Amino acid sequence: MLSRIFRTEQDGAPGDGHEQVVLCHDRSSGLKAIIAIHSTALGPALGGTRFFPYASEEAALEDALNLSRGMSYKNALAGLDLGGGKAVIIGDPNKDKNEAMLRAYGRFVESLRGRYITACDVGTYVQDMDVVARETEFVTGRSPEHGGAGDSSILTAFGVFQGMRATAQARWGQPTLRGKRVGVAGVGKVGHYLVGHLVADGATVVVTDPFEAAVNRVRAAHPEVEVVADTTALLQAKLDVYAPCALGGALTDSVVAALGEFGTSIVCGAANNQLAHPGVEKDLADRGILYAPDYLVNSGGVIQVADEIDGFNFERAKNKATKIFDTTLEIFTRAAADGVPPAVAADRLAEKRMREISALRTVLLPGARRG
Protein backbone atom coordinates (compact mmCIF):
# COMPACT_ATOMS: atom_id res chain seq x y z
CA MET A 1 0.00 0.00 0.00
CA LEU A 2 1.34 3.41 -0.93
CA SER A 3 0.08 6.80 0.25
CA ARG A 4 1.46 10.23 -0.56
CA ILE A 5 1.46 13.45 1.38
CA PHE A 6 2.08 16.52 -0.78
CA ARG A 7 3.53 19.77 0.50
CA THR A 8 4.03 21.96 -2.53
CA GLU A 9 6.16 25.02 -3.16
CA GLN A 10 5.95 27.00 -6.38
CA ASP A 11 8.69 25.94 -8.83
CA GLY A 12 10.46 23.92 -6.14
CA ALA A 13 11.79 27.06 -4.45
CA PRO A 14 13.67 26.53 -1.19
CA GLY A 15 11.84 26.80 2.08
CA ASP A 16 10.71 24.78 5.07
CA GLY A 17 8.06 22.81 3.18
CA HIS A 18 8.64 19.62 1.21
CA GLU A 19 7.50 18.90 -2.30
CA GLN A 20 6.49 15.32 -1.57
CA VAL A 21 6.56 12.80 1.25
CA VAL A 22 5.84 9.15 0.49
CA LEU A 23 4.87 6.60 3.12
CA CYS A 24 5.86 3.10 2.00
CA HIS A 25 4.40 -0.06 3.50
CA ASP A 26 4.79 -3.57 2.10
CA ARG A 27 3.09 -6.12 4.34
CA SER A 28 4.67 -9.23 2.84
CA SER A 29 8.27 -8.13 3.46
CA GLY A 30 7.57 -6.04 6.55
CA LEU A 31 8.88 -2.86 4.92
CA LYS A 32 7.95 0.43 6.56
CA ALA A 33 9.73 3.36 4.99
CA ILE A 34 9.43 7.07 4.30
CA ILE A 35 10.79 8.89 1.25
CA ALA A 36 10.97 12.67 1.65
CA ILE A 37 11.61 14.92 -1.34
CA HIS A 38 12.45 18.41 -0.14
CA SER A 39 13.29 20.18 -3.38
CA THR A 40 13.84 19.47 -7.05
CA ALA A 41 14.78 23.07 -7.84
CA LEU A 42 18.19 21.96 -9.11
CA GLY A 43 17.19 18.56 -10.48
CA PRO A 44 16.07 15.12 -9.26
CA ALA A 45 16.33 14.71 -5.49
CA LEU A 46 19.37 12.68 -4.46
CA GLY A 47 19.94 11.34 -0.95
CA GLY A 48 20.69 8.15 0.92
CA THR A 49 18.56 5.53 2.62
CA ARG A 50 18.87 5.33 6.40
CA PHE A 51 17.93 2.00 8.04
CA PHE A 52 17.38 2.66 11.74
CA PRO A 53 15.25 1.36 14.65
CA TYR A 54 13.26 4.53 15.26
CA ALA A 55 11.24 4.70 18.45
CA SER A 56 8.15 5.72 16.49
CA GLU A 57 6.93 6.54 12.99
CA GLU A 58 6.78 10.17 14.07
CA ALA A 59 10.49 10.11 14.92
CA ALA A 60 11.25 8.50 11.56
CA LEU A 61 9.24 11.15 9.72
CA GLU A 62 10.98 13.98 11.56
CA ASP A 63 14.37 12.52 10.67
CA ALA A 64 13.43 12.07 7.02
CA LEU A 65 12.20 15.66 6.78
CA ASN A 66 15.31 17.11 8.43
CA LEU A 67 17.72 14.94 6.45
CA SER A 68 16.06 15.63 3.09
CA ARG A 69 16.13 19.37 3.68
CA GLY A 70 19.81 19.09 4.52
CA MET A 71 20.40 17.24 1.25
CA SER A 72 18.93 20.15 -0.74
CA TYR A 73 21.42 22.51 0.84
CA LYS A 74 24.30 20.02 0.61
CA ASN A 75 23.76 19.35 -3.09
CA ALA A 76 23.37 23.05 -3.81
CA LEU A 77 26.64 24.00 -2.08
CA ALA A 78 28.43 21.10 -3.75
CA GLY A 79 27.53 22.58 -7.13
CA LEU A 80 25.47 19.56 -8.19
CA ASP A 81 22.49 19.73 -10.53
CA LEU A 82 20.48 17.70 -8.04
CA GLY A 83 17.81 18.43 -5.49
CA GLY A 84 17.46 17.08 -1.99
CA GLY A 85 15.73 13.95 -0.75
CA LYS A 86 16.17 11.25 1.85
CA ALA A 87 14.62 7.93 2.78
CA VAL A 88 14.39 6.11 6.08
CA ILE A 89 13.52 2.46 6.65
CA ILE A 90 12.15 1.70 10.10
CA GLY A 91 13.82 -1.31 11.71
CA ASP A 92 17.02 -2.80 13.01
CA PRO A 93 19.33 -3.35 10.02
CA ASN A 94 21.13 -6.15 11.87
CA LYS A 95 17.91 -8.10 12.45
CA ASP A 96 15.22 -6.96 10.03
CA LYS A 97 16.98 -6.32 6.74
CA ASN A 98 16.38 -8.89 3.99
CA GLU A 99 16.28 -9.17 0.22
CA ALA A 100 12.51 -8.97 -0.07
CA MET A 101 12.40 -5.79 2.02
CA LEU A 102 15.12 -4.08 0.01
CA ARG A 103 13.51 -5.04 -3.28
CA ALA A 104 10.11 -3.81 -2.07
CA TYR A 105 11.79 -0.53 -1.17
CA GLY A 106 13.31 -0.41 -4.67
CA ARG A 107 9.84 -0.67 -6.18
CA PHE A 108 8.68 2.35 -4.21
CA VAL A 109 11.71 4.30 -5.43
CA GLU A 110 10.88 3.23 -8.99
CA SER A 111 7.29 4.42 -8.57
CA LEU A 112 8.57 7.99 -8.21
CA ARG A 113 9.82 7.83 -11.84
CA GLY A 114 13.18 9.47 -11.21
CA ARG A 115 12.10 12.30 -8.91
CA TYR A 116 14.18 10.60 -6.19
CA ILE A 117 17.54 8.83 -6.59
CA THR A 118 18.67 6.80 -3.61
CA ALA A 119 22.06 5.74 -2.20
CA CYS A 120 23.64 4.44 1.03
CA ASP A 121 23.37 5.99 4.47
CA VAL A 122 23.50 4.81 8.08
CA GLY A 123 22.50 1.13 8.18
CA THR A 124 22.71 0.52 4.43
CA TYR A 125 25.69 -0.53 2.36
CA VAL A 126 26.89 -0.95 -1.21
CA GLN A 127 25.61 -4.52 -1.30
CA ASP A 128 22.15 -3.29 -0.27
CA MET A 129 22.10 -0.81 -3.14
CA ASP A 130 22.90 -3.66 -5.54
CA VAL A 131 19.75 -5.40 -4.30
CA VAL A 132 17.64 -2.23 -4.52
CA ALA A 133 18.92 -1.75 -8.09
CA ARG A 134 17.28 -5.02 -9.12
CA GLU A 135 13.96 -3.16 -8.93
CA THR A 136 14.88 0.38 -9.97
CA GLU A 137 17.40 2.25 -12.08
CA PHE A 138 17.24 5.26 -9.75
CA VAL A 139 19.95 4.13 -7.34
CA THR A 140 23.61 5.04 -6.88
CA GLY A 141 26.35 3.90 -4.53
CA ARG A 142 26.39 0.43 -6.12
CA SER A 143 29.39 -1.88 -6.14
CA PRO A 144 32.08 -1.52 -8.80
CA GLU A 145 31.10 -5.00 -10.03
CA HIS A 146 27.73 -3.55 -10.97
CA GLY A 147 29.12 -0.36 -12.50
CA GLY A 148 28.88 1.69 -9.32
CA ALA A 149 31.12 3.97 -7.31
CA GLY A 150 31.47 1.69 -4.32
CA ASP A 151 31.80 2.93 -0.74
CA SER A 152 30.89 6.64 -0.62
CA SER A 153 32.36 6.90 2.89
CA ILE A 154 35.79 7.20 1.29
CA LEU A 155 35.17 10.58 -0.32
CA THR A 156 32.91 11.69 2.53
CA ALA A 157 35.86 11.39 4.89
CA PHE A 158 38.18 12.98 2.35
CA GLY A 159 35.82 15.94 2.00
CA VAL A 160 35.51 16.39 5.77
CA PHE A 161 39.29 16.39 5.98
CA GLN A 162 39.46 19.11 3.29
CA GLY A 163 36.91 21.13 5.23
CA MET A 164 38.91 20.64 8.43
CA ARG A 165 42.10 21.77 6.69
CA ALA A 166 40.31 24.91 5.49
CA THR A 167 38.98 25.56 8.99
CA ALA A 168 42.50 25.18 10.39
CA GLN A 169 43.68 27.68 7.76
CA ALA A 170 41.02 30.15 8.86
CA ARG A 171 41.73 29.69 12.56
CA TRP A 172 45.51 29.13 12.74
CA GLY A 173 46.82 30.32 9.39
CA GLN A 174 47.97 26.90 8.15
CA PRO A 175 45.90 24.23 6.30
CA THR A 176 47.08 21.37 8.47
CA LEU A 177 46.14 19.55 11.67
CA ARG A 178 49.75 18.69 12.47
CA GLY A 179 50.36 19.02 16.19
CA LYS A 180 46.65 19.55 16.93
CA ARG A 181 44.54 17.33 19.17
CA VAL A 182 41.46 16.13 17.28
CA GLY A 183 38.57 14.23 18.88
CA VAL A 184 36.45 12.01 16.63
CA ALA A 185 33.07 10.93 18.02
CA GLY A 186 32.03 7.89 15.99
CA VAL A 187 34.52 5.83 14.01
CA GLY A 188 32.14 3.81 11.88
CA LYS A 189 31.67 4.18 8.12
CA VAL A 190 33.21 7.63 7.75
CA GLY A 191 34.97 8.22 11.04
CA HIS A 192 37.59 5.53 10.66
CA TYR A 193 38.64 6.88 7.24
CA LEU A 194 38.84 10.38 8.72
CA VAL A 195 41.13 9.09 11.46
CA GLY A 196 43.48 7.79 8.77
CA HIS A 197 43.71 11.23 7.13
CA LEU A 198 44.31 12.92 10.48
CA VAL A 199 47.04 10.52 11.56
CA ALA A 200 48.78 10.92 8.20
CA ASP A 201 48.62 14.70 8.61
CA GLY A 202 50.36 14.54 11.99
CA ALA A 203 47.40 15.14 14.31
CA THR A 204 47.03 13.57 17.74
CA VAL A 205 43.72 11.71 17.55
CA VAL A 206 41.33 10.75 20.34
CA VAL A 207 38.24 8.65 19.51
CA THR A 208 35.14 7.18 21.03
CA ASP A 209 32.44 4.87 19.74
CA PRO A 210 29.82 2.75 21.54
CA PHE A 211 30.56 -0.20 19.24
CA GLU A 212 33.62 -2.15 20.29
CA ALA A 213 34.18 -3.56 16.80
CA ALA A 214 34.52 -0.05 15.37
CA VAL A 215 37.03 0.92 18.04
CA ASN A 216 39.03 -2.27 17.53
CA ARG A 217 39.26 -1.63 13.79
CA VAL A 218 40.76 1.80 14.44
CA ARG A 219 43.14 0.44 17.07
CA ALA A 220 44.36 -2.24 14.67
CA ALA A 221 45.08 0.28 11.91
CA HIS A 222 46.33 3.10 14.14
CA PRO A 223 47.58 1.82 17.52
CA GLU A 224 48.78 5.32 18.43
CA VAL A 225 45.19 6.63 18.58
CA GLU A 226 43.83 7.27 22.08
CA VAL A 227 40.44 5.77 22.97
CA VAL A 228 38.09 7.18 25.63
CA ALA A 229 34.95 5.67 27.09
CA ASP A 230 32.27 8.05 25.81
CA THR A 231 31.49 11.46 24.37
CA THR A 232 31.61 13.12 27.79
CA ALA A 233 35.21 11.94 28.24
CA LEU A 234 36.03 13.05 24.70
CA LEU A 235 34.74 16.57 25.31
CA GLN A 236 36.96 16.79 28.40
CA ALA A 237 40.07 15.67 26.52
CA LYS A 238 41.30 19.25 25.86
CA LEU A 239 40.68 19.08 22.13
CA ASP A 240 41.67 21.63 19.53
CA VAL A 241 39.10 20.16 17.11
CA TYR A 242 35.90 18.24 17.79
CA ALA A 243 34.61 16.05 14.95
CA PRO A 244 31.09 14.63 15.47
CA CYS A 245 30.83 11.71 13.03
CA ALA A 246 27.85 9.72 14.33
CA LEU A 247 24.14 10.64 14.28
CA GLY A 248 22.63 14.11 14.17
CA GLY A 249 21.83 16.50 17.00
CA ALA A 250 25.31 16.15 18.49
CA LEU A 251 25.79 19.84 19.20
CA THR A 252 23.45 20.41 22.13
CA ASP A 253 23.62 23.33 24.54
CA SER A 254 25.49 21.22 27.08
CA VAL A 255 27.98 19.92 24.50
CA VAL A 256 28.71 23.44 23.25
CA ALA A 257 29.17 24.63 26.82
CA ALA A 258 31.66 21.80 27.44
CA LEU A 259 33.56 22.62 24.25
CA GLY A 260 33.86 26.21 25.37
CA GLU A 261 34.87 25.24 28.90
CA PHE A 262 37.68 22.96 27.75
CA GLY A 263 39.01 25.30 25.07
CA THR A 264 38.04 23.60 21.81
CA SER A 265 38.62 25.95 18.86
CA ILE A 266 36.97 24.15 15.93
CA VAL A 267 33.98 21.90 15.27
CA CYS A 268 34.13 20.04 11.96
CA GLY A 269 32.70 16.58 11.47
CA ALA A 270 30.86 14.19 9.20
CA ALA A 271 27.51 13.81 10.98
CA ASN A 272 24.40 15.28 9.36
CA ASN A 273 22.22 17.86 11.15
CA GLN A 274 24.70 18.44 13.95
CA LEU A 275 22.98 21.52 15.39
CA ALA A 276 20.44 20.31 17.96
CA HIS A 277 18.24 23.38 17.50
CA PRO A 278 18.30 26.87 15.94
CA GLY A 279 20.58 29.21 17.84
CA VAL A 280 23.35 26.69 18.52
CA GLU A 281 25.36 28.15 15.63
CA LYS A 282 25.31 31.56 17.34
CA ASP A 283 26.29 30.05 20.68
CA LEU A 284 29.31 28.42 19.03
CA ALA A 285 30.32 31.74 17.45
CA ASP A 286 29.82 33.64 20.70
CA ARG A 287 32.17 31.19 22.44
CA GLY A 288 34.82 31.70 19.78
CA ILE A 289 34.39 28.22 18.32
CA LEU A 290 34.66 28.10 14.53
CA TYR A 291 32.00 25.77 13.14
CA ALA A 292 32.30 24.28 9.66
CA PRO A 293 28.70 23.63 8.50
CA ASP A 294 28.14 19.88 8.36
CA TYR A 295 26.36 19.70 5.02
CA LEU A 296 29.19 21.65 3.43
CA VAL A 297 32.13 19.54 4.59
CA ASN A 298 30.43 16.11 4.43
CA SER A 299 29.34 16.47 0.79
CA GLY A 300 32.16 14.31 -0.59
CA GLY A 301 29.97 11.23 -0.46
CA VAL A 302 27.12 12.74 -2.43
CA ILE A 303 29.65 14.09 -4.93
CA GLN A 304 30.90 10.54 -5.35
CA VAL A 305 27.51 8.91 -5.87
CA ALA A 306 26.32 11.76 -8.11
CA ASP A 307 29.31 11.14 -10.36
CA GLU A 308 28.08 7.57 -10.78
CA ILE A 309 24.94 8.76 -12.57
CA ASP A 310 26.93 9.57 -15.71
CA GLY A 311 29.51 6.78 -15.38
CA PHE A 312 31.79 6.85 -12.36
CA ASN A 313 35.34 8.18 -12.48
CA PHE A 314 37.03 8.25 -9.06
CA GLU A 315 39.66 10.86 -9.87
CA ARG A 316 37.04 13.19 -11.33
CA ALA A 317 34.89 12.82 -8.23
CA LYS A 318 37.89 13.28 -5.91
CA ASN A 319 38.85 16.48 -7.73
CA LYS A 320 35.34 17.81 -7.15
CA ALA A 321 35.51 16.86 -3.46
CA THR A 322 38.84 18.67 -3.14
CA LYS A 323 36.97 21.91 -3.85
CA ILE A 324 35.27 21.59 -0.45
CA PHE A 325 38.44 23.27 0.86
CA ASP A 326 37.83 26.41 -1.23
CA THR A 327 34.08 26.50 -0.57
CA THR A 328 34.68 26.28 3.18
CA LEU A 329 37.04 29.25 3.06
CA GLU A 330 34.48 31.15 0.97
CA ILE A 331 31.80 30.52 3.58
CA PHE A 332 34.05 31.83 6.36
CA THR A 333 34.82 34.94 4.30
CA ARG A 334 31.14 35.58 3.62
CA ALA A 335 30.27 35.00 7.28
CA ALA A 336 32.84 37.54 8.43
CA ALA A 337 31.74 40.09 5.83
CA ASP A 338 28.05 39.73 6.75
CA GLY A 339 28.62 39.46 10.50
CA VAL A 340 26.79 36.13 10.76
CA PRO A 341 27.78 32.60 11.85
CA PRO A 342 29.17 30.33 9.09
CA ALA A 343 26.02 28.16 9.19
CA VAL A 344 23.91 31.19 8.24
CA ALA A 345 26.31 32.18 5.46
CA ALA A 346 26.21 28.62 4.08
CA ASP A 347 22.40 28.57 4.11
CA ARG A 348 22.26 31.87 2.27
CA LEU A 349 24.63 30.72 -0.45
CA ALA A 350 22.78 27.44 -0.95
CA GLU A 351 19.40 29.19 -1.06
CA LYS A 352 20.74 31.73 -3.54
CA ARG A 353 21.78 28.98 -5.96
CA MET A 354 18.47 27.11 -5.60
CA ARG A 355 16.51 30.30 -6.13
CA GLU A 356 18.49 31.42 -9.18
CA ILE A 357 18.48 28.04 -10.93
CA SER A 358 14.80 27.51 -10.14
CA ALA A 359 14.06 30.87 -11.78
CA LEU A 360 15.46 29.53 -15.06
CA ARG A 361 12.28 27.49 -15.41
CA THR A 362 10.49 30.69 -16.33
CA VAL A 363 12.91 31.36 -19.20
CA LEU A 364 11.54 30.11 -22.52
CA LEU A 365 14.33 28.59 -24.61
CA PRO A 366 14.33 29.05 -28.41
CA GLY A 367 12.04 26.53 -30.08
CA ALA A 368 10.51 25.48 -26.78
CA ARG A 369 6.85 25.59 -25.92
CA ARG A 370 5.38 26.24 -22.53
CA GLY A 371 3.86 23.09 -21.15
C-alpha positions in Angstrom: 0.0 0.0 0.0 1.3 3.4 -0.9 0.1 6.8 0.2 1.5 10.2 -0.6 1.5 13.5 1.4 2.1 16.5 -0.8 3.5 19.8 0.5 4.0 22.0 -2.5 6.2 25.0 -3.2 5.9 27.0 -6.4 8.7 25.9 -8.8 10.5 23.9 -6.1 11.8 27.1 -4.5 13.7 26.5 -1.2 11.8 26.8 2.1 10.7 24.8 5.1 8.1 22.8 3.2 8.6 19.6 1.2 7.5 18.9 -2.3 6.5 15.3 -1.6 6.6 12.8 1.3 5.8 9.2 0.5 4.9 6.6 3.1 5.9 3.1 2.0 4.4 -0.1 3.5 4.8 -3.6 2.1 3.1 -6.1 4.3 4.7 -9.2 2.8 8.3 -8.1 3.5 7.6 -6.0 6.5 8.9 -2.9 4.9 8.0 0.4 6.6 9.7 3.4 5.0 9.4 7.1 4.3 10.8 8.9 1.3 11.0 12.7 1.6 11.6 14.9 -1.3 12.4 18.4 -0.1 13.3 20.2 -3.4 13.8 19.5 -7.1 14.8 23.1 -7.8 18.2 22.0 -9.1 17.2 18.6 -10.5 16.1 15.1 -9.3 16.3 14.7 -5.5 19.4 12.7 -4.5 19.9 11.3 -1.0 20.7 8.2 0.9 18.6 5.5 2.6 18.9 5.3 6.4 17.9 2.0 8.0 17.4 2.7 11.7 15.3 1.4 14.7 13.3 4.5 15.3 11.2 4.7 18.4 8.1 5.7 16.5 6.9 6.5 13.0 6.8 10.2 14.1 10.5 10.1 14.9 11.3 8.5 11.6 9.2 11.1 9.7 11.0 14.0 11.6 14.4 12.5 10.7 13.4 12.1 7.0 12.2 15.7 6.8 15.3 17.1 8.4 17.7 14.9 6.5 16.1 15.6 3.1 16.1 19.4 3.7 19.8 19.1 4.5 20.4 17.2 1.3 18.9 20.1 -0.7 21.4 22.5 0.8 24.3 20.0 0.6 23.8 19.3 -3.1 23.4 23.0 -3.8 26.6 24.0 -2.1 28.4 21.1 -3.8 27.5 22.6 -7.1 25.5 19.6 -8.2 22.5 19.7 -10.5 20.5 17.7 -8.0 17.8 18.4 -5.5 17.5 17.1 -2.0 15.7 14.0 -0.8 16.2 11.2 1.8 14.6 7.9 2.8 14.4 6.1 6.1 13.5 2.5 6.6 12.1 1.7 10.1 13.8 -1.3 11.7 17.0 -2.8 13.0 19.3 -3.4 10.0 21.1 -6.1 11.9 17.9 -8.1 12.4 15.2 -7.0 10.0 17.0 -6.3 6.7 16.4 -8.9 4.0 16.3 -9.2 0.2 12.5 -9.0 -0.1 12.4 -5.8 2.0 15.1 -4.1 0.0 13.5 -5.0 -3.3 10.1 -3.8 -2.1 11.8 -0.5 -1.2 13.3 -0.4 -4.7 9.8 -0.7 -6.2 8.7 2.3 -4.2 11.7 4.3 -5.4 10.9 3.2 -9.0 7.3 4.4 -8.6 8.6 8.0 -8.2 9.8 7.8 -11.8 13.2 9.5 -11.2 12.1 12.3 -8.9 14.2 10.6 -6.2 17.5 8.8 -6.6 18.7 6.8 -3.6 22.1 5.7 -2.2 23.6 4.4 1.0 23.4 6.0 4.5 23.5 4.8 8.1 22.5 1.1 8.2 22.7 0.5 4.4 25.7 -0.5 2.4 26.9 -0.9 -1.2 25.6 -4.5 -1.3 22.2 -3.3 -0.3 22.1 -0.8 -3.1 22.9 -3.7 -5.5 19.8 -5.4 -4.3 17.6 -2.2 -4.5 18.9 -1.7 -8.1 17.3 -5.0 -9.1 14.0 -3.2 -8.9 14.9 0.4 -10.0 17.4 2.3 -12.1 17.2 5.3 -9.8 19.9 4.1 -7.3 23.6 5.0 -6.9 26.4 3.9 -4.5 26.4 0.4 -6.1 29.4 -1.9 -6.1 32.1 -1.5 -8.8 31.1 -5.0 -10.0 27.7 -3.5 -11.0 29.1 -0.4 -12.5 28.9 1.7 -9.3 31.1 4.0 -7.3 31.5 1.7 -4.3 31.8 2.9 -0.7 30.9 6.6 -0.6 32.4 6.9 2.9 35.8 7.2 1.3 35.2 10.6 -0.3 32.9 11.7 2.5 35.9 11.4 4.9 38.2 13.0 2.3 35.8 15.9 2.0 35.5 16.4 5.8 39.3 16.4 6.0 39.5 19.1 3.3 36.9 21.1 5.2 38.9 20.6 8.4 42.1 21.8 6.7 40.3 24.9 5.5 39.0 25.6 9.0 42.5 25.2 10.4 43.7 27.7 7.8 41.0 30.1 8.9 41.7 29.7 12.6 45.5 29.1 12.7 46.8 30.3 9.4 48.0 26.9 8.1 45.9 24.2 6.3 47.1 21.4 8.5 46.1 19.6 11.7 49.8 18.7 12.5 50.4 19.0 16.2 46.6 19.5 16.9 44.5 17.3 19.2 41.5 16.1 17.3 38.6 14.2 18.9 36.5 12.0 16.6 33.1 10.9 18.0 32.0 7.9 16.0 34.5 5.8 14.0 32.1 3.8 11.9 31.7 4.2 8.1 33.2 7.6 7.7 35.0 8.2 11.0 37.6 5.5 10.7 38.6 6.9 7.2 38.8 10.4 8.7 41.1 9.1 11.5 43.5 7.8 8.8 43.7 11.2 7.1 44.3 12.9 10.5 47.0 10.5 11.6 48.8 10.9 8.2 48.6 14.7 8.6 50.4 14.5 12.0 47.4 15.1 14.3 47.0 13.6 17.7 43.7 11.7 17.5 41.3 10.8 20.3 38.2 8.6 19.5 35.1 7.2 21.0 32.4 4.9 19.7 29.8 2.7 21.5 30.6 -0.2 19.2 33.6 -2.2 20.3 34.2 -3.6 16.8 34.5 0.0 15.4 37.0 0.9 18.0 39.0 -2.3 17.5 39.3 -1.6 13.8 40.8 1.8 14.4 43.1 0.4 17.1 44.4 -2.2 14.7 45.1 0.3 11.9 46.3 3.1 14.1 47.6 1.8 17.5 48.8 5.3 18.4 45.2 6.6 18.6 43.8 7.3 22.1 40.4 5.8 23.0 38.1 7.2 25.6 35.0 5.7 27.1 32.3 8.1 25.8 31.5 11.5 24.4 31.6 13.1 27.8 35.2 11.9 28.2 36.0 13.1 24.7 34.7 16.6 25.3 37.0 16.8 28.4 40.1 15.7 26.5 41.3 19.2 25.9 40.7 19.1 22.1 41.7 21.6 19.5 39.1 20.2 17.1 35.9 18.2 17.8 34.6 16.0 14.9 31.1 14.6 15.5 30.8 11.7 13.0 27.8 9.7 14.3 24.1 10.6 14.3 22.6 14.1 14.2 21.8 16.5 17.0 25.3 16.1 18.5 25.8 19.8 19.2 23.5 20.4 22.1 23.6 23.3 24.5 25.5 21.2 27.1 28.0 19.9 24.5 28.7 23.4 23.2 29.2 24.6 26.8 31.7 21.8 27.4 33.6 22.6 24.2 33.9 26.2 25.4 34.9 25.2 28.9 37.7 23.0 27.7 39.0 25.3 25.1 38.0 23.6 21.8 38.6 26.0 18.9 37.0 24.1 15.9 34.0 21.9 15.3 34.1 20.0 12.0 32.7 16.6 11.5 30.9 14.2 9.2 27.5 13.8 11.0 24.4 15.3 9.4 22.2 17.9 11.1 24.7 18.4 14.0 23.0 21.5 15.4 20.4 20.3 18.0 18.2 23.4 17.5 18.3 26.9 15.9 20.6 29.2 17.8 23.4 26.7 18.5 25.4 28.1 15.6 25.3 31.6 17.3 26.3 30.1 20.7 29.3 28.4 19.0 30.3 31.7 17.5 29.8 33.6 20.7 32.2 31.2 22.4 34.8 31.7 19.8 34.4 28.2 18.3 34.7 28.1 14.5 32.0 25.8 13.1 32.3 24.3 9.7 28.7 23.6 8.5 28.1 19.9 8.4 26.4 19.7 5.0 29.2 21.7 3.4 32.1 19.5 4.6 30.4 16.1 4.4 29.3 16.5 0.8 32.2 14.3 -0.6 30.0 11.2 -0.5 27.1 12.7 -2.4 29.6 14.1 -4.9 30.9 10.5 -5.3 27.5 8.9 -5.9 26.3 11.8 -8.1 29.3 11.1 -10.4 28.1 7.6 -10.8 24.9 8.8 -12.6 26.9 9.6 -15.7 29.5 6.8 -15.4 31.8 6.8 -12.4 35.3 8.2 -12.5 37.0 8.2 -9.1 39.7 10.9 -9.9 37.0 13.2 -11.3 34.9 12.8 -8.2 37.9 13.3 -5.9 38.8 16.5 -7.7 35.3 17.8 -7.2 35.5 16.9 -3.5 38.8 18.7 -3.1 37.0 21.9 -3.9 35.3 21.6 -0.5 38.4 23.3 0.9 37.8 26.4 -1.2 34.1 26.5 -0.6 34.7 26.3 3.2 37.0 29.2 3.1 34.5 31.2 1.0 31.8 30.5 3.6 34.0 31.8 6.4 34.8 34.9 4.3 31.1 35.6 3.6 30.3 35.0 7.3 32.8 37.5 8.4 31.7 40.1 5.8 28.1 39.7 6.8 28.6 39.5 10.5 26.8 36.1 10.8 27.8 32.6 11.9 29.2 30.3 9.1 26.0 28.2 9.2 23.9 31.2 8.2 26.3 32.2 5.5 26.2 28.6 4.1 22.4 28.6 4.1 22.3 31.9 2.3 24.6 30.7 -0.5 22.8 27.4 -1.0 19.4 29.2 -1.1 20.7 31.7 -3.5 21.8 29.0 -6.0 18.5 27.1 -5.6 16.5 30.3 -6.1 18.5 31.4 -9.2 18.5 28.0 -10.9 14.8 27.5 -10.1 14.1 30.9 -11.8 15.5 29.5 -15.1 12.3 27.5 -15.4 10.5 30.7 -16.3 12.9 31.4 -19.2 11.5 30.1 -22.5 14.3 28.6 -24.6 14.3 29.1 -28.4 12.0 26.5 -30.1 10.5 25.5 -26.8 6.8 25.6 -25.9 5.4 26.2 -22.5 3.9 23.1 -21.2 
